[in-house]
């Protein structure tokens, strides 16, 4: 089956990926993406996207449904005047506007070359007859924040990046989008934004860093540094040796060298069709990467606009299976499981989860899925075996686990358990690279196992299982484990078991639920980040579990209130509740559907879920008394069982409030009269 792509198609046939130069013609180049020669892929791209300068008439013929609302007509003269200030000419206002967004920053080498590529992509967009509009979004570095509290912000940044791109694109009325990314979270974040906005869009990878040349002439990278830290604590690496590796491991710009998360996701995005063929392969500093940005991007995007091809046309179930097959065959990062599920949600494929990924992984069995109650993810490449059993040694967070490994507490045969590192518990679901690298550095690789409700870097090696769901912070079984428990990890059987009597396990699960509830109450009293409005606190409240991609669901806070003034004091009565858009909790009795259960299922149509709307009064009094807000519901699905009565002690004030409103309406030009009751 061939699905529409960026002018070319990709067919998924028995786990093999084929290129095609059009949606209806298979190309003879076959095999996995990274094994196809760069030159062959370049010829495939250029064969279809032959770059020619578009005439003004043909450029004007391209659809521009969004920018037209911003710049067309006499009423939009103000907007056009502002845009002239950034360099646009009169002819540009009849052409589609394209947002060209990158994560360029000097906070990490991963994105250091993106400004140059962004400029080249902008030139390509303009040459194709489109108007490039450059902007930036944020990025953070996993490699720098690894092992620190700052790592809690890494996964959160994925949501921030998606939201920020959506915000700018919708606010400015861009007709298309070019996204340039090169780090763990900005790449899936950009893909999520592309699908959410669903306007013609293209992803461009910044490219991988070149490997460093070690003191002995060997190739080194960031993982080498982290493993050397473990060797330093063991005593097998000296101060000078550690310093020498540190100084040569990162020779310049580009994503971490290895099949880590960035390179894994670049291959996945290319396989699913959001990037051009061959986009994932060239290094960041290569001329090939510059050539791709300068000569292919604009023509490809113009072709998508002309044909009406949008990201959700490209990212189908078959496209996601393509991506999963490539991730598995390449032994990619386990983070891909998290990101592919989140991308599927944005593509409207809510039923594409870990089970669907597992079915693909079984056909290309490099990446295995070890199931806890709601799932877990482990990467088994053969060196570490496919099963492990031993006594647990439990740590409550990453820092404690790192100290334990560094001080020799972890011994051969141990199953290291690191919990309270999930999306909610972290919050932020940190990667455990510092811990696993310390295990490597102490010579324990293959001799211990590690399970966690946190994540792993693509640089992680060894017998490791992460993404355990439900996590300990929501009462998951991992919270019931204790040091000394006998744990069995069965890869072929996809199970993790603990040897406990059923009565003991039940008692521990009850205790774990109590601990989780107490931790939740503590987080409300002392929110992470120091404030309920901090990004960590908001993320903790809104994030879903890892088996759902750790996506952030939107929140609706419905409030209706009356405000009364007496002398210089305000009295306010406020009724409010909070619902998650995707699976709302128990609805207030007055607003339940007449013939529906108390809580509408997540799969119910939008019309069957609670959707309040406000009907504010038109007049507001000058001295600050708010008008009463009235709330209504959809008449076809909900019924209101009468008005909500105000508390008895406010009935008198309500009557006086109505009299005051009547007086103001009768005498609009006069100042409100304050009676003795106010």
Secondary structure, DSSP 8 states (H G I E B T S, - for coil): -EE--SSSEEEEETTEEEEEEETTEEEEEES-GGGS-HHHHHHHHHHH-------HHHHHHS--TTHHHHH-SGGGHHHHHHHHTTT--GGGGGS-EEEEEE---SS-GGGTTHHHHHHHHHHHHHHTT-EEEEEE-----HHHHTTSGGGHHHHHHHHHHHHHHHHHHHHHT-SEEEEEE-SHHHHHHHHHHHHHH-SSEEEEE--B--BEE-TTS-EE-HHHHHHHHHHHHHTSS-HHHHHHHHHHSB-SSSB-SSSSHHHHHHHHHHHHTSB-TTTTTS-TTSHHHHHHHHHTHHHHHHHHHHHT--HHHH--HHHHHHHHHHHHHTT--THHHHHHHHHHHHTT-TT-SHHHHHHHHHHTTTEE--B-SSEEEEE--STT-SEEEEEEEEESSHHHHHHHHHTT---TT-EEEE-S-STTTTTS--B-HHHHHHHHHTT-TTT-EEEESSB--TT--SEEEEEEES-GGGT-GGGG--TT-EEEEETTTTEEEE---HHHHHHHHHHHHHHHHHHHHHHHHS-GGGSTTSHHHHHHHHB--GGGTT-B--EEEEEEEEEEEETTEEEEEEEEEEEESSS-----GGGSBTTS-SS--TTS-GGGS---EEEE-S---TTS----EEEE--TTTB---S-----GGGHHHHHHHHHHHHHHHHTTTS-----TT-
